[in-house]
Amino acid sequence: MRTIITYLIFSFVLLFNGIKAKAQTTNEGIIAVMPGEAFSTVSDFENKGSGDLINDGELFLYKNFNNDGLTTFTKGESSGITHFVGNTGYQNITGSIPIEWYNVEFKNTQTQTAFYLSNEATVHNQVSFNNGIIDTDTYNGKFVFNENAHHVNTSDLSFVRGKVVKKGVLNFEFPTGHSNFYRPSFHGNSNTHHHFISSYFKENSDTLYSHSQKEEDIVTINENEFWVVEKETGDENIVLSLSIDSDTTPALFFENNPDLKMVIVRWDKVAKKWINEGGEVSDPELSNDKTTLITTQVKGYGIFTMALITKLNDIPDAEDLIIYNGISPNGDGINDTFLIKGINQYPDNTVEIYNRWGVKVFETHSYNETDNVFRGYSNGRATVNRDSGLPEGTYYYILKYNNGKKSLHKAGYLYLTGR
């Protein structure tokens, strides 16, 4: 049986007559906001341990929200949205019991941190980052995107400062940033049971992880920023992309020095030094993507940033392969497939292709120049409809092959256009 304490029923009546309650709102029973209905409170909202808050409509919270009970929605039926709206200061999102939202909107005029999240909050559908930075770092909160969740409107004005967790295998851009700079990372997942955590810091990692402790080929390490990528569950080697931005990334990294190459580096906790994970830099002008990325398949987790290394000469064993990284599968007979000229000589090979979010969309063995080729369609898991083809954009390929003497590896970007 559903019960709502008396003054909360009274709050509904006030709302329907255009008046919002001004006293602190405390729920010790059940509040059910039905589809098409709305509930609003301009005071702090306290959902007690005995309280159930079920939002399938619209819930407007103008002050702090504390959850020690059940905050959720009707699974499989809800289109409910929770609005956090503020213009007189920051809002705390606290409590001892995790929160579940179907949709949530953040809209607070604070120019710095607008929301402090110390609880765990999971969104199942959409987050609208309209205004205000959500801080999960200060009080060890956690912002979780469930398998089908996504976000919109993320910018320098609104993102998550601290930990973001992603469940599931769908395309995802981690909405991370720091100090009024939105700096996402991208990394995919091949297993719905694997969960990864990402956060970004506009700080010099040298204070915690000495830049003098590094592999010999590393010349200089980014002193302005770093990312933390951790696994909550899972052990796969992810394909990681970090965003490059002239507002935060040092100017040295944008210079066209023929003797240096930009890569991703990781602090290795066992070796206690920075190691070169490799990497390729995308050219957003060759596709519809606006963000410049550096991408590689990493061998571990932890602290990541960019570095410049001494550029090595091309491997002589690979000179007989020519990789054409532009594909326009429109049926005109020109660049309809991803052509690796010379690969027929090395049938002991594998080709993997990932989208810009690090999700594998294609994999095959014994790639050749005729029939076993990538035509812009996916054979991966949890991707777009295979019959409709992959969308235009930037993709990342990994080629591994054996030349009869040793195993070789090449990686780079592939630009899919002209559908």
N, C-alpha and C positions, 0 to 999 in steps of 0.2 A: 504494500500500500504506500502511495506517495504522500508525503506530508511536507508542507512548507510553513515555516514559522510565520506567525501572524504579521509581523512588520514587513516581511519580504513580500507577502501578498499585497500589503499596502503600498510597497514600492512599485509593484506592477501597476496598480491603479493610478498612482501619481504619474508614471511614465506615459500611460495611455492618454492622460489628460495634458501631456506636454510639459510636465514638471518632473525634474529629476530630484531624487532623494539626496539630502545633504549630510545625513548622519552616517556614521560608519556602518557598513553593511556586513552582517555576520550570518552565515548559513550553518545551521545545525541539523537541517532536515534535507529536503530535496528541492532543488530548483531545476525545472525542465523548461528550457526555452525552445518552443516548438517552431517548425519551419514557418517562415513568414511573420514571426513575432520577434520582438526585440526586448532586451533588458539592459538597463544602464544604471551605473552608479558613479557619482562624482567624488565619492569618498573611498577610503581604503576598503578593499573587499577581503574578508576573512572567511575562507572555506574550512570549517572546523573538521576534526577527525570523523565526526558522525555525518558530515555534510556530503551530499551528492550534487554535483553541478553538471548537468547534461545540456550541452548547447548544440541544438540543431537549427538555430535561427541566427540572430545577431546579438552578441554580447559586447557592450561598450564599457571599457574600464579606463577611467580618467586618472586614477591614482595607483597606489600599490596593490599588488595581489599576492596573497599568501594561501597556499594550498596544503592542508594537512589531511584532506579527505579524498574524494573521487572527483576529478575533473576530466570529462571525456565527452563523447558524442555517440550517437547511435550508429554502430558499425554497419556499413553497406547501404545506409539510407541517408546519411547526413549531407547537407551542403552548408553547414553552419560555419560562421566566421566569428572569431574573437578579435575585437579592435582594441589595441592599446593606443590611447590618444592622450597627449599631454602638451601643455604650453606654459606651465608654471614651475617646471623642475623635472628632475629625473624620476623614473618609476622603478620600484623594486619588484621583482618576481621571485618569490621565496617559497619555502615550505619544505616539509619532510616527505611528501608523497609525490612521485613524478606526475607531470601534467601531460594530457593528450589533447591536441587540437586537430580539427580537420583542416580548417583554414585559419590563418592568423595574419593580422596587419599591424605593422609598427609605424606610428605616425606621431612623432614628438619633436617639437621645435628646438630642443636643446642642441647647441652646436657641437658639443663634445659628446661624452657618453650620455645617452638618454635612458637606457634601460640596464639595470644590473640583474642578471639572472644567476641565482645561487642554487636553484633547483635543477632538476632534469626535466626538459620539455621536449616532447616529440610531436612533430607535425606530420600529418598523413597525406596532405594534398598540396596546398600552396601557401608559401610565405610571401607577403607583399612588403618589401623593404622600402617603404615610401619616404620615411625620414626618421633619423635617429640610429645611433650605433648601439648594438646590443653587446654588453660586456659579460662574457662567461668566465673570464680569466681571474678577475679580482677575488671572487668568492667561490671559485672552483665549481662553476655551473657546467651544464652540458646541454647543447642544442643538437637535437637528433632529427635527421631527415629520414623518414621511413622509406620503404622500397619505392613507392610511387610518388614521393614528394619532390617538389621543385620550388624554385623561387623566381620572383620577377622584381624589376625596378632596382636591383642592387647597384650601388654607386659609391662614390667617395663620401656621400652623406648618410649612407645606411648600409651596414654589413655586420658581421659578427666579429668581435674582438675576443679571440680565445678559441676554445675547442668547438669544432663542428664534426659531428659523427654522421656518416652516410651508410645506410643499410641498402642491400639490393645491388643490382647490376645495371641499372639504367644510366643513361648519360647524366653527368652531374658536374657542375662547377662549384667547388667549395667556396662559399661566400665569405671569405676571410679578409681581414684587413687590420690596420693599426694606424693610429694618429691621423685620422681623416684621409687615409689612402686605402682604397679598395684594391687588394692584391690577391686574386684567387689562385688556387692550385687546381690541377685537374689530374685525377687518377682513377682508373676504372677498376673493375672487380668482375671476376668470372663466376663467382659463387654467391648465391643469395644469402648464405649463412656467414659470409665474411663481411666484417664491418671495419671501416677505416676512419681515422680521426686526423683532421688537419687544422693547423693554426698558423698565423703569420705574425711576425714581429719586425717592426721597423727599428731594429737595434743592431749593434755590432756584436756578432757572435764570438768575436775574439775574446771578449771579457770572460766568457765561460769555456770556450773551446779554442785554445791557442792557435792562431793562424800560422805560427812558426812550426807547428807540428803537422807536416803535410808530406805527401808523396813528392818525389823529386821533380816531376814534370809540371807540378802546379806552380805557376809564377805568382799570381796574386788572387786573393779571395775577397769576394764582395763584403765590404765593411758596413754596408748600410742596412741590410735586411737578411732575414732567414725564415725558413718555414720548418715546422715540426710535423712530420707525417708518421703516425703510429698505427699499428694494427690492434684493434680491439679483439677481433677473432680472425683467423686465417693465417696462411703462411706463404701465399703466392708472391712471386716477384712482379710487382706492379709496374706498369708504364706510367711514369710521372712526368707531368708538364708543369713548369713554373712560368708565370707571366713576367714579361720584361717591360719595364715602364721607365721612361726618362725622368719622371718625377721622383723616383726612388732609387733606381739602379744607377750605380756610378757611371759618369760620363766615359770613363776609360773603356767600359764594356761596349760602347757604341763606336769606338774607333776601328777603322778598317785596317788592322795590322796584319800583314800577310804571314807573319811569323807566329801569331797567337791564335788560339781557338777557344771559344767559349764553351764550357761544359757545366754539368751539374756535379757538385761535390757533396759528400756526406761525411759527417763525423762518425768514425768507427769507434765504438765504445771499447772494443776488445784491443784493437791496435793502438788506440788513443792518438789518432791522427786523422787528418782529412784525406779522403781517398777520391780519386777521379772515377765518376760513374759514367762518363761520356756524355754525349748530347748533340743534338742538331737544332738549329734555330730556324723557325718557320719564316716565311715571307708572306705576310697577310695580303699583300697586293696581288698575289697570284691566286687568291681565292676570295670567298665572301667573308672570311673571318677578319675581325678587326683587331684582335689581340695577338701580339707577337709572343710566341712561346718558345721555350727550350725544352726538348723532350728526350727522354732516354728510358730504357728498362733498368730499374735499379736492383741492386742485389741485397738490399737491407732497408731498415727503417731508422728513423731518428731525426737528426738535424740536417737540413739541406739548404744550400744556396748555390749561387753561380761562382765560377772561377775562370781564370784564363790560364791555359796551359801552353806549353811549347808545342807548336804544331809539328806533327810527325809527317815524314814523306809518305806518299801513297804506298800501300803494300804491293810489291811487284806481282805477287801471285794473283791479284785481283784486276790487273790492268786489262785482261782480255774480256772483262765484263763491262758492258755499257748499260747503265740504268736510265731509262727515260721516265722522269717523274711527273709527267703531265698526262692525264687521261681524260678523254672526252667521248664517252661511250654513246654516241648518237647514231651509230650505224652507217656513217659515211665512209668507213674503211680507213680513216686516219686517226691514229691514237685511240682506237676503240678499246685497247687492253693495256694493262701495265706491262710494258715490254722490258725484259731483262735480256739484252742481246748477249748471247754466248752462254746462257745458263744451260742449254742442251748438253754442253760438255760435262756438266756436273749434276747428274740425276740424283745424287745423294744430297738433297737439299730440302729445306723447309722455308716457307714464306709466311709471315704473319703480318696482318694489317690491322691497325687500331685507328679509331676515330680520335678527334681532338680531346675527348674526355677520357681516353685511355681504355676504352672498351674494345675488345677484340671483335672485329667484324668479318675477318677472313683468315683462314689457315689452310694450308695444303702442303703435301709432300711431293717431291719430284716435280716441282714447277718447271714449265717449259715455255717455248715461244709460240705454241700453236693452240692446243686445246685445254691444257691444264693451266689456266691463266685467270687473273682477276679482271673482270669486266664491269666493275662498279656495283656488283650485287653482293649481298652478305651471305656467308654460310656460318656466321658466328651465332652466339646465343644471346637471347634477350635484346635483339636489335630491331630495326625497322622491318616491315614486311619485305620479305625477300623478293617478291614479284614486282614491287614498285621501285626497287633499286635504292642505293644509298644517296643521300642528298649531296649537293655540291659542297665542297669545303676542303679543309686540310686533313690529311690522313698521314699516319706514320707507319713505315714498313720496317720489318726486321728480316733480313736474309741471312740464313746460316747454310753453309755448304762445305763439302769436303772435296778438295782438289786432288785427292790421292796421296797427298803428303801430310796434310794437316787440316784441321777444321778452321774455317774462316767465317767472319761475321761482318756484315755491312748493314747500316741503318740510315734512314733519312726520311724526308717528307715526300708525300705524294699529293698532287693537287688534282682533285676531281672537278671538272667543269663541263659545261656544254650539254647538259641533258636536254 
